[in-house]
């Protein structure tokens, strides 16, 4: 989109687009903080602490929940990831 078009014809953003951008921003921030400030050698504790820090970020928590549910499918089917 050109600058002229963006200024004179602003596009209406859907709520899903806004939520997606917030979730991506939160995950980018989380990854950056984990890389810059490792708290301990225990990755699981660090992840739980970061999830707790974002307990009000519903898109972030939703993506965490969905990822966990997808990872649980592998053991239930009896197959191993490649």
Residue pairs with C-beta under 8 A, 6 or more apart in sequence:
1 11
19 59
20 59
22 57
22 59
23 57
23 59
23 60
23 62
23 63
26 54
26 57
26 59
26 60
27 60
27 63
30 50
30 54
30 60
33 50
34 46
34 50
38 46
39 45
39 46
39 49
40 46
51 61
51 64
54 60
54 61
55 61
74 80
74 81
